[in-house]
Amino acid sequence: MITRDTARPEGGGRAAPGGAPAPARQWPLLVVVAGVVVGLLVVALDAFRAGTVLVGLSLLTGALLRWALPDVGMLAVRSRFTDLLTYGVLGSAIVLLSLMAQPDPWLEVPFLEDVVHFTVR
């Protein structure tokens, strides 16, 4: 009746053996965080589009690692399906929005201009 402990998320075990140092046990999370940090540094160095694409690709890498590896350490926050959906949707949205950012978008979606004109009128 009373919950005394919380279950670890599916796949939340160590990514390396227990005797390995902490960074080696959490390498999937460190890969994603390092990619996001590098992307934010690139944005700070005045390369907005490249930096935000790197941030989005880092999240997509997190989704790929969550899907491909049985144990990903602290990268596993929820169930595998929820993590895949969250990392995948956020990563895809960041990449698509950064490709469509003005000025000089690298990707143009024709109907979005009509949607903006209809809603902002």
C-alpha positions as CSV (number, residue, x, y, z in Angstrom):
1,M,0.0,0.0,0.0
2,I,2.8,2.4,0.8
3,T,5.5,3.1,-1.7
4,R,8.9,2.9,-0.1
5,D,11.1,3.2,-3.2
6,T,11.0,4.3,-6.8
7,A,11.7,2.0,-9.7
8,R,14.6,2.8,-12.0
9,P,13.5,3.7,-15.5
10,E,13.7,0.9,-18.1
11,G,17.3,0.9,-19.4
12,G,18.5,3.1,-16.5
13,G,21.3,0.8,-15.5
14,R,25.0,1.6,-15.8
15,A,26.4,2.0,-19.3
16,A,29.7,0.5,-18.2
17,P,30.6,-2.0,-15.4
18,G,30.2,-0.8,-11.8
19,G,34.0,-0.7,-11.2
20,A,34.4,1.9,-14.0
21,P,34.8,5.6,-13.1
22,A,31.6,7.7,-13.0
23,P,32.1,9.4,-16.4
24,A,32.6,6.1,-18.1
25,R,29.3,4.8,-16.5
26,Q,27.4,7.8,-17.8
27,W,29.0,8.3,-21.2
28,P,25.7,8.4,-23.1
29,L,24.5,11.4,-21.1
30,L,27.9,13.1,-21.3
31,V,27.9,12.8,-25.1
32,V,24.5,14.5,-25.4
33,V,25.3,17.2,-22.8
34,A,28.7,17.9,-24.5
35,G,27.0,18.3,-27.9
36,V,24.5,20.7,-26.4
37,V,27.2,22.7,-24.7
38,V,29.3,22.9,-27.9
39,G,26.2,24.0,-29.8
40,L,25.5,26.7,-27.3
41,L,29.1,27.9,-27.5
42,V,28.8,28.1,-31.2
43,V,25.6,30.2,-30.8
44,A,27.5,32.4,-28.4
45,L,30.2,32.9,-31.0
46,D,27.7,34.3,-33.4
47,A,26.9,31.3,-35.6
48,F,23.2,30.9,-34.6
49,R,22.1,28.4,-37.2
50,A,25.0,26.1,-36.9
51,G,24.8,26.1,-33.1
52,T,21.1,25.4,-32.9
53,V,21.4,22.6,-35.5
54,L,24.1,21.1,-33.3
55,V,21.9,21.3,-30.3
56,G,19.0,19.6,-32.1
57,L,21.4,16.9,-33.5
58,S,22.6,16.2,-30.0
59,L,19.1,15.6,-28.8
60,L,18.5,13.3,-31.8
61,T,21.7,11.5,-30.8
62,G,20.2,11.0,-27.4
63,A,17.2,9.5,-29.0
64,L,19.4,7.2,-31.1
65,L,21.4,6.1,-28.0
66,R,18.2,5.5,-26.0
67,W,16.9,3.3,-28.8
68,A,20.1,1.4,-29.6
69,L,21.6,0.7,-26.2
70,P,20.1,-1.5,-23.5
71,D,21.5,0.6,-20.6
72,V,22.1,4.3,-20.9
73,G,22.5,5.4,-17.3
74,M,21.0,8.7,-16.4
75,L,20.0,9.4,-20.0
76,A,17.0,7.2,-19.2
77,V,14.5,9.5,-17.4
78,R,11.2,7.8,-18.2
79,S,10.1,4.8,-20.2
80,R,12.0,4.0,-23.4
81,F,9.1,5.1,-25.6
82,T,8.6,8.4,-23.8
83,D,12.3,9.2,-23.9
84,L,12.5,8.4,-27.6
85,L,9.4,10.5,-28.3
86,T,10.6,13.4,-26.2
87,Y,14.2,13.5,-27.5
88,G,13.1,12.8,-31.1
89,V,10.4,15.5,-31.2
90,L,12.4,18.2,-29.5
91,G,15.5,17.4,-31.5
92,S,13.6,17.4,-34.8
93,A,11.7,20.6,-33.9
94,I,15.0,22.4,-33.0
95,V,16.7,21.3,-36.2
96,L,13.7,22.2,-38.4
97,L,13.2,25.6,-36.8
98,S,16.8,26.5,-37.0
99,L,16.9,25.6,-40.7
100,M,13.8,27.8,-41.3
101,A,15.1,30.8,-39.2
102,Q,15.3,34.2,-40.9
103,P,17.2,35.7,-42.7
104,D,18.1,33.5,-45.6
105,P,16.4,30.2,-44.5
106,W,18.0,27.0,-45.6
107,L,14.6,25.3,-45.7
108,E,11.4,26.9,-46.9
109,V,8.0,25.4,-46.2
110,P,5.5,27.2,-48.6
111,F,2.4,26.9,-46.5
112,L,4.0,28.3,-43.3
113,E,4.1,31.8,-44.8
114,D,0.3,31.7,-45.4
115,V,-0.3,30.4,-41.9
116,V,1.8,33.2,-40.4
117,H,0.0,35.9,-42.5
118,F,-3.4,34.4,-41.6
119,T,-2.7,34.3,-37.8
120,V,-0.8,37.6,-37.5
121,R,-3.2,39.7,-39.6
